Amino acid sequence: MGEKIVAGGFDLSDRQRYRRKLQQCLAGLGRLLAEKRFDRPRNLVGLEIELNLAGSDGQPRMMNAEVLDRIASRDFQTELGMFNLEVNIAPHRLGGRVLDQLAEELRTGLGYAHRKAAEVDAGIVMIGILPTLEAGDLVSANLSDVDRYVLLNDQIVAARGEDFTLDIAGVEQLSCTSSSIAPEAACTSVQLHLQVTPGRFARVWNAAQAVAAVQIAVGANSPFLFGKELWRESRPPLFQQATDTRPPELQAQGVRPRTWFGERWVDSAYELFEENLRYFPALLPICDDEEPLRVLDDGGVPRLQELVLHNGTVYRWNRPVYGLADGVPHLRVENRVLPAGPTVTDVVANAAFYYGLVRALAEEPRPLWTRMPFETAAANFENACRYGIEAELDWPRPGRGGGLTRVPAVKLVRDELLPLAAAGLESWNVEPADRDFYLGVIEGRCRRRVNGASWQVDAFHRALDSGLDRRAALAALTRRYSVLMHADEPVHTWPPGPGD
C-alpha cells in the first residue's frame, strides 16, 4: 500500500499524493466511459441489511464479535457499533421468482443468526433505530474493534475540530453532543444495488432520487432516538449530524455535508464522482500502488481504489458505485434510503416497489425529473422523513398541463406509482405471483396507513397509557417488535403492541 500514517492521522504529503491519485482515478474513469469498456448489465441486484443486537430484555448488546464468531458465515460482517451486524445477500438476476428467493435466503440467514445470538442472550432485531438505545451506548468505546472504523472516527473528529451536535426537532426535541461518530451506529439501513450501463445510469439515478421520498413515506421505521419521539424516519437527520465534518462557521458558508441528498439532476455517473472529488476533502488518504492511467495504456482495467475509498466516505442517499467483477468494470446505483425491517416480507416488498418503479420511470419518454424541480424532490424527502405514512408530497400533475400538486403519499402510491411499479416488474420478467404479493404489501400499508414507524409510535403510547414509564415502554415496544419481526407477517397486519 505505501501509505504514510503519522501520529494523529495523515501528514500533508499523504493528502497531496492522494489528491493526485484521485485525479488520476477520475481521468481513468472518464477513459473507461469513453472507451465503453463497461460490462453489459445482467439485470443483477444486490441486498445488504444492517442489523441490531438486543437481549431478551430489549436492551442493546455490545457483542458483535462474539456473535459473529458463533455465526461463522462470510454473509455476516461487523458494522460500526458493537451492537451492529450486516448481512449481505449474493447478487441475483432480477426476474422470475427472484423476490421469493431473496425472502427465503434472508429468512434462513437471519433465523440462523438469531439462534446463534440467542446462545449468548442476544438476538437479531431488524429496525431503523433500536428504540432502547441511550446516549451512553453510543460512545467511542462501543465502536467495533476494526481499524477502519477507528481511523474513520479519528479523521472525522479531527476534521470537525469540536464535538458533534445532535439537534433534531420532531414530535419532541433532542439536543445533545457527542465526542465521536458513534451515534451514526444507531442508523441501520437497507442498501439496494442495481447494476446499470453507463448510458442508463443517469436515468436510473434521477428516478431513484425522485422516488426517495415515496420510499420513506411507505417504509419509515425509525421514530425514536435516545428515548425521544422525533421524525417518523429519524435516520437522515441523525446520520447527517453524526458525520458532519463542518464546524458551524463552514455550515453557515454553505459547505456541503458529507451526508447529502444532492442538489441537481445529472446526465452521467461521472458527474457524481467528480462532485465527490470537488466538494469533499479526503478522510482516509490511503494510496494504492496502482497507476490507473498506465494500467489503461497497457490494456488493463484499473481498480481505482482511491476513488472507491473516497466514494465510500460521501454518504449520498443514492450513491454511484464503481466495481470490478471478473476483471470487467461495472456501475451500480446503491439505494441507501430505506431503514432496516420491519420484517423480511416488508424488506422484500420495499425492494420490489423500488426496482419496479425505477425501471418504469427510467423508461418514460417524458421523465419525471424533467417535470419536477430537484429542490422539490429534496423537500419531499424531508417531508416524508418527518411525517412518514401521513406525508403529503408535491408531485407533477398527470397529463400535458404540467405544474405540481400536493397529494397524500398514500394516494399517490395507490393511484399512480403502484401500477408503474407493477409495469416495471413485468419489464424485468418477474413472475406475476411474486409481483402481486409483494406490491400488495405496499398497497396494504397505504390502505391501512400503517408502516413500521406508525406501529412503533402507537405501541409506545399504548405502553405509556398502561402505566409504564418511558424507558420501560420503549423496552416493551422493542420486545414485542422483535417477536412480530421474526414471525414475518407484514407490519400493516400486526396487532397493536406492545402486548407485555
C-alpha positions as CSV (number, residue, x, y, z in Angstrom):
1,M,0.0,0.0,0.0
2,G,2.7,2.6,0.6
3,E,0.7,5.0,2.8
4,K,2.5,7.1,5.4
5,I,0.4,7.5,8.6
6,V,1.7,9.8,11.3
7,A,0.6,10.2,14.9
8,G,-2.8,11.8,14.9
9,G,-3.6,11.0,11.3
10,F,-2.1,11.7,7.9
11,D,0.5,14.3,7.0
12,L,0.3,16.8,4.2
13,S,2.3,14.7,1.8
14,D,-0.2,11.9,2.2
15,R,-3.1,14.2,1.3
16,Q,-1.3,15.8,-1.7
17,R,-0.4,12.4,-3.1
18,Y,-3.9,11.1,-2.5
19,R,-5.4,14.1,-4.3
20,R,-3.2,13.4,-7.3
21,K,-4.2,9.8,-7.3
22,L,-7.9,10.8,-7.1
23,Q,-7.5,13.0,-10.1
24,Q,-5.8,10.1,-12.0
25,C,-8.6,7.8,-11.0
26,L,-11.2,10.2,-12.2
27,A,-9.4,10.5,-15.5
28,G,-9.3,6.8,-15.7
29,L,-13.0,6.5,-15.1
30,G,-13.5,9.1,-17.9
31,R,-11.5,7.0,-20.3
32,L,-13.3,3.8,-19.3
33,L,-16.6,5.5,-20.0
34,A,-15.4,7.0,-23.3
35,E,-14.0,3.7,-24.5
36,K,-17.2,1.8,-23.5
37,R,-15.3,-0.7,-21.5
38,F,-18.1,-1.5,-19.0
39,D,-19.9,-4.8,-18.5
40,R,-23.2,-5.2,-20.1
41,P,-25.7,-5.4,-17.2
42,R,-27.0,-8.8,-16.4
43,N,-30.0,-7.4,-14.5
44,L,-28.2,-8.1,-11.3
45,V,-29.5,-6.8,-8.0
46,G,-27.9,-6.9,-4.5
47,L,-29.1,-6.5,-1.0
48,E,-27.4,-5.6,2.3
49,I,-29.1,-5.1,5.6
50,E,-27.7,-3.6,8.8
51,L,-28.9,-5.2,12.0
52,N,-29.1,-4.7,15.7
53,L,-28.3,-7.0,18.6
54,A,-30.6,-6.8,21.6
55,G,-31.2,-9.1,24.5
56,S,-34.4,-10.7,25.8
57,D,-34.8,-7.5,27.9
58,G,-34.9,-5.4,24.7
59,Q,-31.7,-3.7,25.5
60,P,-28.7,-3.4,23.1
61,R,-25.9,-6.0,23.4
62,M,-22.4,-4.8,22.7
63,M,-21.1,-8.2,21.5
64,N,-21.0,-8.4,17.7
65,A,-17.5,-10.0,17.7
66,E,-18.7,-12.9,19.9
67,V,-22.0,-13.3,17.9
68,L,-20.1,-13.3,14.6
69,D,-17.7,-16.0,15.9
70,R,-20.7,-18.1,16.6
71,I,-22.4,-17.4,13.2
72,A,-19.2,-18.2,11.4
73,S,-20.5,-17.1,8.0
74,R,-19.0,-14.8,5.4
75,D,-22.5,-13.4,4.7
76,F,-22.4,-11.6,8.1
77,Q,-19.9,-8.9,8.9
78,T,-19.2,-6.2,11.5
79,E,-20.7,-2.8,11.3
80,L,-19.8,0.5,13.1
81,G,-21.2,-0.2,16.6
82,M,-20.6,-3.3,18.7
83,F,-24.4,-3.8,18.7
84,N,-24.4,-3.9,14.9
85,L,-24.1,-6.6,12.3
86,E,-24.6,-6.6,8.5
87,V,-25.9,-9.4,6.3
88,N,-25.1,-9.5,2.6
89,I,-27.1,-11.4,0.1
90,A,-25.3,-12.5,-3.1
91,P,-26.3,-10.8,-6.3
92,H,-29.3,-12.2,-8.1
93,R,-30.6,-11.8,-11.6
94,L,-33.8,-9.8,-11.5
95,G,-36.6,-11.9,-13.0
96,G,-38.7,-15.0,-12.4
97,R,-39.2,-15.8,-8.7
98,V,-36.3,-13.7,-7.5
99,L,-38.3,-11.9,-4.9
100,D,-39.4,-15.1,-3.2
101,Q,-35.8,-16.4,-3.5
102,L,-34.4,-13.2,-1.7
103,A,-37.0,-13.6,1.0
104,E,-36.2,-17.3,1.6
105,E,-32.5,-16.6,1.7
106,L,-33.0,-13.8,4.2
107,R,-35.3,-15.8,6.4
108,T,-32.8,-18.7,6.5
109,G,-29.8,-16.5,7.2
110,L,-31.5,-14.3,9.8
111,G,-33.1,-17.2,11.5
112,Y,-29.7,-19.0,11.9
113,A,-28.0,-15.8,13.1
114,H,-30.8,-15.2,15.6
115,R,-30.4,-18.7,17.0
116,K,-26.7,-18.4,17.4
117,A,-27.0,-14.9,19.0
118,A,-29.6,-16.4,21.5
119,E,-26.8,-18.6,22.8
120,V,-25.3,-15.5,24.5
121,D,-28.7,-13.8,25.3
122,A,-28.7,-11.6,22.3
123,G,-31.0,-11.6,19.3
124,I,-31.3,-10.1,15.8
125,V,-33.5,-7.0,15.6
126,M,-34.1,-5.6,12.1
127,I,-35.2,-2.0,12.7
128,G,-34.1,1.5,11.6
129,I,-33.1,2.7,15.1
130,L,-33.2,0.4,18.1
131,P,-35.7,2.2,20.5
132,T,-33.8,1.3,23.7
133,L,-30.5,2.9,22.6
134,E,-29.4,5.6,25.0
135,A,-26.8,8.3,24.6
136,G,-24.4,6.3,26.9
137,D,-24.5,3.4,24.5
138,L,-23.2,5.4,21.6
139,V,-19.7,6.3,22.7
140,S,-16.3,5.6,21.1
141,A,-15.7,2.7,23.5
142,N,-18.6,0.9,21.8
143,L,-17.3,1.2,18.2
144,S,-16.4,-2.1,16.7
145,D,-12.8,-3.1,17.2
146,V,-11.9,-2.7,13.5
147,D,-9.1,-0.4,12.4
148,R,-11.1,1.1,9.6
149,Y,-13.8,2.3,12.0
150,V,-11.3,3.7,14.5
151,L,-9.4,5.5,11.8
152,L,-12.6,6.9,10.2
153,N,-13.8,8.2,13.6
154,D,-10.4,9.8,14.3
155,Q,-10.4,11.5,10.9
156,I,-13.9,12.9,11.1
157,V,-13.4,14.1,14.6
158,A,-10.1,15.8,13.6
159,A,-11.8,17.4,10.5
160,R,-14.6,18.8,12.7
161,G,-12.4,20.0,15.5
162,E,-15.1,20.1,18.1
163,D,-17.9,17.9,19.5
164,F,-20.8,16.9,17.2
165,T,-24.1,18.5,17.9
166,L,-27.3,16.4,17.6
167,D,-30.3,18.7,17.4
168,I,-33.5,17.2,16.0
169,A,-36.9,18.9,16.4
170,G,-39.7,16.4,15.8
171,V,-42.7,15.4,17.9
172,E,-40.2,16.0,20.7
173,Q,-36.9,17.8,20.8
174,L,-33.5,16.0,21.1
175,S,-30.4,18.2,21.9
176,C,-27.1,16.6,22.9
177,T,-23.5,16.4,21.9
178,S,-21.1,13.6,21.1
179,S,-17.3,13.5,21.0
180,S,-17.3,10.7,18.4
181,I,-19.2,9.5,15.3
182,A,-20.7,6.6,17.4
183,P,-24.3,8.0,17.2
184,E,-24.1,7.1,13.5
185,A,-24.2,3.4,14.5
186,A,-27.8,3.9,15.6
187,C,-28.8,4.1,11.9
188,T,-29.4,0.7,10.5
189,S,-30.4,0.6,6.8
190,V,-31.1,-1.5,3.8
191,Q,-28.9,-1.0,0.7
192,L,-30.4,-2.0,-2.7
193,H,-27.9,-2.3,-5.6
194,L,-28.8,-2.2,-9.2
195,Q,-26.2,-2.7,-12.0
196,V,-26.7,-0.4,-14.9
197,T,-24.9,0.6,-18.1
198,P,-23.2,4.0,-18.2
199,G,-25.8,5.1,-20.8
200,R,-28.7,4.3,-18.4
201,F,-27.0,5.4,-15.2
202,A,-28.3,8.9,-15.1
203,R,-31.9,8.0,-15.8
204,V,-31.9,5.3,-13.1
205,W,-30.1,7.6,-10.5
206,N,-32.5,10.5,-11.2
207,A,-35.5,8.2,-10.9
208,A,-34.2,6.9,-7.6
209,Q,-33.7,10.4,-6.3
210,A,-37.2,11.4,-7.4
211,V,-38.9,8.5,-5.5
212,A,-36.7,8.5,-2.4
213,A,-39.5,10.4,-0.6
214,V,-42.1,7.8,-1.5
215,Q,-39.8,5.0,-0.3
216,I,-39.5,6.7,3.1
217,A,-43.2,7.5,3.3
218,V,-44.3,3.9,3.0
219,G,-41.2,2.4,4.6
220,A,-40.3,4.7,7.6
221,N,-39.3,2.7,10.7
222,S,-37.1,5.0,12.9
223,P,-39.3,7.2,15.1
224,F,-37.2,7.1,18.3
225,L,-33.7,8.1,19.4
226,F,-32.4,8.3,23.0
227,G,-35.9,8.0,24.4
228,K,-37.4,10.8,22.3
229,E,-40.1,10.6,19.6
230,L,-38.6,12.6,16.7
231,W,-39.3,12.2,13.0
232,R,-41.0,9.2,11.6
233,E,-37.7,8.4,9.8
234,S,-35.0,9.9,12.1
235,R,-32.0,8.3,10.4
236,P,-31.4,11.1,7.8
237,P,-31.0,14.0,10.2
238,L,-29.1,11.8,12.7
239,F,-26.8,10.5,10.0
240,Q,-26.1,14.0,8.7
241,Q,-25.4,15.4,12.1
242,A,-23.4,12.5,13.4
243,T,-20.9,12.6,10.4
244,D,-20.8,16.3,9.9
245,T,-17.2,17.4,9.4
246,R,-18.3,21.0,9.1
247,P,-18.0,23.2,12.2
248,P,-20.8,25.8,12.4
249,E,-18.9,28.5,10.5
250,L,-18.5,26.3,7.5
251,Q,-22.1,25.2,7.7
252,A,-23.0,28.9,7.6
253,Q,-20.9,29.4,4.5
254,G,-22.9,26.7,2.6
255,V,-20.2,24.0,2.6
256,R,-22.0,20.8,1.8
257,P,-22.5,18.0,4.3
258,R,-21.0,14.6,3.7
259,T,-24.4,13.0,4.2
260,W,-26.1,14.6,1.3
261,F,-29.3,14.3,-0.8
262,G,-27.6,16.2,-3.7
263,E,-28.6,19.4,-5.4
264,R,-29.3,18.7,-9.1
265,W,-30.3,16.0,-11.6
266,V,-27.4,14.5,-13.5
267,D,-26.5,13.5,-17.0
268,S,-23.8,10.9,-16.2
269,A,-22.3,8.9,-13.4
270,Y,-19.0,10.8,-14.0
271,E,-20.6,14.0,-12.7
272,L,-21.3,12.4,-9.3
273,F,-17.8,11.1,-8.8
274,E,-16.4,14.5,-9.9
275,E,-18.6,16.3,-7.4
276,N,-17.3,14.0,-4.7
277,L,-13.8,14.9,-5.5
278,R,-14.6,18.6,-5.9
279,Y,-16.7,19.1,-2.7
280,F,-15.4,16.7,-0.1
281,P,-11.8,16.5,1.3
282,A,-10.3,13.1,1.8
283,L,-10.9,11.4,5.1
284,L,-8.8,8.3,4.6
285,P,-6.0,9.4,2.2
286,I,-4.5,5.9,1.7
287,C,-2.8,5.4,-1.7
288,D,-2.7,2.1,-3.6
289,D,0.4,1.3,-5.7
290,E,-1.7,1.1,-8.9
291,E,-1.2,3.7,-11.6
292,P,-4.6,3.7,-13.3
293,L,-3.7,5.5,-16.5
294,R,-0.7,3.3,-17.0
295,V,-2.9,0.2,-16.5
296,L,-5.3,1.6,-19.1
297,D,-2.4,2.2,-21.5
298,D,-1.4,-1.4,-21.1
299,G,-4.9,-2.6,-22.0
300,G,-5.9,-3.5,-18.4
301,V,-8.7,-2.3,-16.2
302,P,-7.8,-0.3,-13.1
303,R,-9.3,-0.9,-9.7
304,L,-9.5,2.8,-9.0
305,Q,-9.1,2.1,-5.3
306,E,-8.7,5.7,-4.2
307,L,-11.9,6.7,-6.0
308,V,-13.8,3.8,-4.5
309,L,-12.4,4.6,-1.0
310,H,-13.3,8.3,-1.2
311,N,-16.7,7.5,-2.6
312,G,-17.4,5.4,0.4
313,T,-16.9,8.4,2.7
314,V,-19.5,10.5,0.9
315,Y,-22.9,9.4,2.2
316,R,-25.3,10.1,-0.6
317,W,-28.8,8.5,-0.3
318,N,-28.4,7.2,-3.8
319,R,-24.7,6.5,-4.3
320,P,-22.8,5.8,-7.6
321,V,-20.6,2.7,-7.3
322,Y,-17.7,1.6,-9.5
323,G,-16.7,-2.1,-9.2
324,L,-14.9,-4.9,-10.9
325,A,-16.3,-8.4,-11.5
326,D,-14.0,-11.0,-13.1
327,G,-11.8,-8.1,-14.3
328,V,-14.7,-6.3,-16.1
329,P,-15.8,-2.9,-14.8
330,H,-19.4,-2.1,-14.0
331,L,-21.5,0.7,-12.5
332,R,-24.2,0.4,-9.9
333,V,-26.8,2.6,-8.2
334,E,-26.7,2.0,-4.5
335,N,-30.1,3.0,-2.9
336,R,-29.4,3.7,0.8
337,V,-32.8,5.4,1.6
338,L,-34.6,2.7,3.5
339,P,-34.4,1.7,7.1
340,A,-34.0,-2.0,8.1
341,G,-37.1,-4.0,8.8
342,P,-39.7,-4.4,10.0
343,T,-39.8,-8.0,8.5
344,V,-38.2,-9.9,5.7
345,T,-41.5,-9.7,3.8
346,D,-41.6,-5.9,4.3
347,V,-38.0,-5.6,3.2
348,V,-38.5,-7.6,0.0
349,A,-41.8,-5.6,-0.7
350,N,-39.8,-2.4,-0.4
351,A,-37.3,-3.8,-2.8
352,A,-39.9,-4.9,-5.3
353,F,-41.6,-1.4,-5.2
354,Y,-38.2,0.3,-5.7
355,Y,-36.9,-1.9,-8.5
356,G,-40.2,-1.9,-10.4
357,L,-40.8,1.9,-10.0
358,V,-37.2,2.9,-11.0
359,R,-37.4,0.6,-14.1
360,A,-40.7,2.2,-15.2
361,L,-39.7,5.8,-14.5
362,A,-36.3,5.4,-16.2
363,E,-38.1,4.3,-19.4
364,E,-40.7,7.0,-19.5
365,P,-40.4,9.2,-22.7
366,R,-41.1,12.3,-20.6
367,P,-39.1,11.6,-17.5
368,L,-40.4,12.6,-14.1
369,W,-37.3,14.7,-13.3
370,T,-37.9,16.9,-16.3
371,R,-41.3,17.9,-14.7
372,M,-40.1,18.2,-11.1
373,P,-37.5,20.7,-9.8
374,F,-34.7,19.0,-7.9
375,E,-35.5,21.2,-4.9
376,T,-39.0,19.7,-4.8
377,A,-37.5,16.2,-4.7
378,A,-35.3,17.3,-1.8
379,A,-38.2,19.0,0.1
380,N,-40.4,15.9,-0.5
381,F,-37.6,13.7,1.0
382,E,-37.5,15.8,4.2
383,N,-41.4,15.9,4.4
384,A,-41.5,12.1,4.1
385,C,-38.8,11.7,6.8
386,R,-40.8,14.0,9.2
387,Y,-44.3,12.6,8.6
388,G,-43.9,9.1,7.2
389,I,-47.1,7.4,6.1
390,E,-49.0,10.7,6.7
391,A,-46.7,12.8,4.5
392,E,-48.0,14.9,1.7
393,L,-45.8,15.4,-1.4
394,D,-45.6,17.8,-4.3
395,W,-45.8,15.8,-7.5
396,P,-46.2,16.6,-11.2
397,R,-49.8,16.7,-12.4
398,P,-50.7,13.9,-14.9
399,G,-51.2,15.0,-18.5
400,R,-49.8,17.8,-20.5
401,G,-50.9,20.6,-18.3
402,G,-47.8,20.4,-16.2
403,G,-47.2,22.0,-12.8
404,L,-47.1,20.4,-9.3
405,T,-49.9,19.5,-7.0
406,R,-49.8,18.5,-3.3
407,V,-51.0,14.9,-2.8
408,P,-51.1,12.5,0.2
409,A,-48.3,10.0,-0.3
410,V,-50.6,7.0,0.2
411,K,-52.9,8.3,-2.5
412,L,-50.0,8.9,-4.9
413,V,-48.7,5.4,-4.3
414,R,-52.0,3.6,-4.7
415,D,-53.3,5.6,-7.7
416,E,-50.2,6.2,-9.7
417,L,-47.0,4.6,-8.5
418,L,-48.1,1.0,-7.7
419,P,-49.3,0.5,-11.3
420,L,-46.0,1.9,-12.6
421,A,-44.1,-0.5,-10.2
422,A,-46.1,-3.4,-11.5
423,A,-45.3,-2.5,-15.1
424,G,-41.6,-2.2,-14.2
425,L,-41.5,-5.6,-12.6
426,E,-43.2,-7.0,-15.6
427,S,-40.5,-5.5,-17.7
428,W,-38.0,-7.3,-15.5
429,N,-39.9,-10.5,-16.2
430,V,-40.7,-11.0,-12.5
431,E,-43.3,-13.7,-12.0
432,P,-46.8,-12.2,-11.6
433,A,-47.4,-14.1,-8.3
434,D,-44.3,-12.5,-6.8
435,R,-45.1,-9.1,-8.2
436,D,-48.7,-9.1,-7.0
437,F,-47.9,-10.4,-3.5
438,Y,-45.1,-8.0,-2.6
439,L,-46.7,-4.9,-4.2
440,G,-49.8,-6.0,-2.3
441,V,-47.9,-5.5,0.9
442,I,-47.2,-1.8,-0.1
443,E,-50.8,-1.4,-1.0
444,G,-51.9,-2.8,2.3
445,R,-49.7,-0.3,4.2
446,C,-51.2,2.6,2.3
447,R,-54.8,1.3,2.7
448,R,-54.4,0.9,6.5
449,R,-51.9,3.9,6.8
450,V,-49.6,1.7,8.8
451,N,-45.8,1.2,8.5
452,G,-43.1,0.3,10.9
453,A,-42.8,3.8,12.4
454,S,-46.6,4.3,12.9
455,W,-46.8,0.9,14.6
456,Q,-43.9,1.7,16.9
457,V,-45.4,5.1,17.9
458,D,-48.8,3.5,18.6
459,A,-47.2,0.7,20.6
460,F,-45.2,3.2,22.7
461,H,-48.2,5.3,23.6
462,R,-50.3,2.3,24.4
463,A,-47.5,1.2,26.8
464,L,-47.4,4.7,28.4
465,D,-51.2,4.6,28.8
466,S,-50.9,1.3,30.6
467,G,-48.8,2.9,33.3
468,L,-45.2,2.1,32.1
469,D,-42.6,4.8,32.3
470,R,-40.8,5.9,29.1
471,R,-37.8,3.6,29.5
472,A,-40.0,0.5,30.3
473,A,-42.4,1.4,27.4
474,L,-39.6,1.5,24.9
475,A,-38.2,-1.8,26.2
476,A,-41.7,-3.4,26.0
477,L,-42.2,-2.0,22.4
478,T,-38.8,-3.5,21.4
479,R,-39.5,-6.9,22.8
480,R,-42.9,-7.1,21.1
481,Y,-41.5,-5.8,17.8
482,S,-38.8,-8.4,17.9
483,V,-41.4,-11.2,18.4
484,L,-43.5,-10.0,15.5
485,M,-40.5,-9.3,13.3
486,H,-39.4,-12.9,13.5
487,A,-43.0,-14.1,12.9
488,D,-42.6,-12.3,9.5
489,E,-46.2,-11.2,8.9
490,P,-46.1,-7.8,7.2
491,V,-46.2,-4.8,9.6
492,H,-49.6,-3.5,8.4
493,T,-51.2,-6.7,9.7
494,W,-49.6,-6.6,13.2
495,P,-51.8,-6.4,16.2
496,P,-51.4,-3.4,18.5
497,G,-48.5,-3.5,20.8
498,P,-46.6,-3.8,23.0
499,G,-48.6,-6.8,24.4
500,D,-46.4,-7.1,27.6
